[in-house]
Amino acid sequence: MARTRAAVRGRDQELTALRTALAPDGGRLIVLTGPAGIGRTALLDSVARLLAADGARVLPLRLGTGPDGGGDPYALAALVRAVRERFEQLQESGLSEALSAVAQLRDARGRERGGWTPAVVAALDGLFETVGRRERVALLVDDAHAVAEPAPVLSAARRAGCLVVATCEEGAERGPGLAELLTDADRVMTIGPLADDVALSLVRRAAGARLDESVVTALRTALGPLLGNPGTVLGTLDALRRSGRLVTFEGRLCLSDPAEPVALPADHPLLRRASALGGTAVRLLGAVALLDGLDLDALPPLADILEADPVDCGRGLDLLIEAGVLTAGPDGRIACRCPALAATAAGRFRARRGTALHAALAERLLAGHRRSGGVDPVVLADHVARGGATVTLDDDTVRQLLTMGAAAEQEEPERATLWYAAALRRLPPTGPEHARTLCRLLLLVVRTGRYELLREPLTRYAEHGCAEESVDEIRLAAILLALHSGVPPAERAVRELLDAPFPGRGPTAFSEWWFDRRLAPDPRRHPATDGDTVAGAGAGAGAGAGAGAGAGTRAGGEPRGWAEVTAEAGALTGGEAETPAGGKASVGGGAGDRSGAGAVARDGTAAGDGARGGAGRSDLLSAALCGDVAACERVWRSSGGAAPSPELDRLRQAALVADMADVARLVIGADYRVPETGVLGAYHRVVRGYADADWTRAMSAVRELELSPAEDTLARHAARLLAVDMCAARGEFGQASRWLTAATRAPRLAVLRTWARVGLAARKGDDGQAVRVALMAGPRLRRAGLRTGLSILLSRALRIAVLGDDHEGAAELLAEIELLPHEHHVDAQESLLLARGLVHRDPECAREATDLIRERGDLPALMESCLAVARFAPDPRPWLREAHALATRCGATALLERVREVTRERGVPAPRARGRRDALAVTEQRIIELIGEGLTNRQIALRLRLSEKTVENYLTRLFARTGCRSRVELAAASLTGRLARTPT
């Protein structure tokens, strides 16, 4: 890895400690230790600048960089070069003779060390006494571990009264010479990792372009404890750039495929250290990376697979742990130091090697279990689950997996999900046990977010068909996988399931709604009307799957979905598992009670989860998945849900912007885990970031969606429309127009698209065009039945009309809003209140409406509303302050200009930038804290990276504002709570 010589940051404590340690007169020897890449050289360079500023002569000595290599055990050649390079600055009489004496000794490499060491010591003493005769000299030695005997040179410099600061790599092989140096030092200081924010600031500076937040998040996750190592973080960034993973997109440096893991550079010191330990250690590191961790119970069979001695493998693991490459958890599980290290180590093997290694371990553990038992059942089940279909299992082992999965559902749902998936692939696809296990797997997949586990059941369905009672579960699995991955299924039979209309929801199919196209069109035959059965279909018969009433419906045409999946899952074969001491499920259980694991009730609700149950939840999920908000409302009310209610309002809002993660969370309840990755996870971050006025986060998620391998889904188009509004508010009109062009014109997003167009026109200064667009689109959308969110669109246009003094347009928009149903629509009530308050200039009505918007958490709408109310409020200042604060938080420059316009119009003082004053208040508080720690003004300036004069100015203002007369009094007042936070 390339050595970084950038200016040091975040090392205030180390620099302060060094200055204190080097302050006494006379010679001092300080040794700085730290891992490779921690910034030893940068810190040493900073020490050189500080000492030079104090008037000391600095003599830098870089070891391990010259041509001498191991032939210069005392570093005499490097010393001679360093003195010659600064010969003119030193200008001491007798320096040539002293330097020649050392130069002659460096050539005596063939002598016995014991015979000429005294001569070396004498020559070194003479050289350093000459160099430091008139002024204090500082000898700064980098990489002292690179030579065999560093102590003679450094000790001689200290004896002559020089300041000596040397660095050595932590973890370097400690020969006698290095051990002697560490023992002889006056002080040994360990350089710790940088704070995360400092390390990430280095990354942003080194990127050379505006870095997208997704890159920062990926680095933080991948590097883990190594994030504070500047050499590692900058080297990883450089490796991403060289591999083409960093691409410029919309003015930001982004990851080309955010889902791909971030890997350490191949020449990272940890990987070099592992290579130096030998072939067995390298193979063990690769195995641990491929297996995603190693339990010690699996070490003997792993040694057999690696064709290595188990004792050698154990010793290799110990050495890798000692070298900091691997870590051992409290439970004894061995893992790679960080995910990026595992990615590099595993990347040296073929993609399927991990599955093959798990399979090989599973086969050996199974054989051992059959011979003598004694195998940890959890370890065995884990390897079986991850070993794929190649692991041969008998019926008893499959039942054991089911039993263990039932026992682990509540405490370890991740493991239970893997075990059920492993059992499912061994069950006949047309049998009843397959149907029950698929139900249970669907429940756990939704709880854990492991949607990739649904691919194999769908592939098996396409090849072998399934029982008639499983078709709905297969279809639900296909929908869930397509929603979260954004990638259509490869199998035609599964595509036809997604092309079938939603049961009871009209002609629209899921594929048309989510992907905006049919996935397997066939003009000769439509799966929704074909009468073929899928029960017992053989290989290749899956092409007809999804046909007839069996595809997604029950007798009588009722949709069969989540509730029935939940209820049927309770009848899983295997029943309750015995749980011996230690919490590990027993592998020996039989079929047991078929009444279920007890975690799910018959009405479809998980025990104690508070989610809506029975057919209500089933119908709600079905309605939500097809984007039918009106149907959601009808089912909600018919199943006893309160209307209006905050939950129903959130459901409608989530469906309006196609935030299917939030829809699923509201419908399914606590059983649903909002995903962190994938299409739904990224889009959920777009929606939440937009509403929370965290537009940096929201736009980062928009770019993540664009750069992902997923197709253009409903979520991606909706994200583009939200990006239109954010870019327009920031004055990036060209980019906003490009996002609008890229978004679909499909009716499913017609309201959201018109809302974005209205906002774009207004931000560009054409309020009249914005109002006209809304007045033309509103009646058409209402007559077409697209009423969800229409009140929010009309409300936005009305705010714009009020800001533009378009009283006629505002009145027409109010009339349109009054035509919408309001009694069961919280957002419509809010819009009606705000519209009447703005049109009739009623501040109290407007205040009530903005309180509802604030409660709903829609900060951008609140920002626009406050600005409109400020036009006529008796006291516009509170409204302008809130609008200004939110616009500043969003970076909405176009809206900040509107705030300034209204401020001038109303003749009130301009709102102050609260963010800047808050930053000043935080700095002042930090200065007071550091005073309490006993730091001087200069030390505070170093810690906070300010000038000493700036610190003095802060203190002057603090004294004047608080009435304190000294630093001590200021610190005491802070400790006793007598200092109020600086007003803003």
Secondary structure, 3 states (H helix, E strand, C coil): CCCCCCCCCCCHHHHHHHHHHHCCCCCEEEEEEECCCCCHHHHHHHHHHHHHHCCCEEEEEECCCCCCHHHCCCCHHHHHHHHHHCHHHHCCCCHHHHHHHHHHHHCCCCCCHHHHHHHHHHHHHHHHHHHCCCCCEEEEEECHHHCCCCHHHHHHHHHCCCEEEEEEECCCCCCHHHHHHHHHCCEEEECCCCCHHHHHHHHHHHHCCCECHHHHHHHHHHHHHHCCCHHHHHHHHHHHHHCCCEEEECCEEEECCCCCCCCCCCCCHHHHHHHHCCHHHHHHHHHHHHHCCECHHHHHHHHHHCCCCHHHHHHHHHHHHHCCCEEECCCCCEEECCHHHHHHHHHCCCCCHHHHHHHHHHHHHHHHHHHHCCCCHHHHHHHHHHCHHHCCCCHHHHHHHHHHHHHHCCCCHHHHHHHHHHHHCCCCCCCHHHHHHHHHHHHHHHHHCCHHHHHHHHHHHHHHCECHHHHHHHHHHHHHHHHHHCCCCCCHHHHHHHHCECCCCCCCEHHHHHHCCCCCCCCCCCCCCCCCCCECCCCCHHHHCCCCCCCCECCCCCECCHHHHHHHHCCCCCCCCCCCCCCCCCCCCCCCCCCCCCCECCCCCECCCCCCCHHHHHHHHHHHHCCCHHHHHHHHHHCCCCCCCHHHHHHHHHHHCCCHHHHHHHHHHHHCCCCCCHHHHHHHHHHHHHHCCCHHHHHHHHHHHHHCCCCCCHHHHHHHHHHHHHHHHCCCHHHHHHHHHHCCCCHHHHHHHHHHHHHHHHHCCCHHHHHHHHHHHHHHHHHCCCCCCHHHHHHHHHHHHHHCCCHHHHHHHHHHHHCCCCCCCHHHHHHHHHHHHHHCCCHHHHHHHHHHHHHHCCHHHHHHHHHHHCCCCCCCHHHHHHHHHHHHHHCCHHHHHHHHHHHHHHCCCCCCCHHHHHHHHHHHHHHHHHHHCCCCHHHHHHHHCCCHHHHHHHHHHHHHHHCCCCHHHHHHHHHCCCCCCCCC
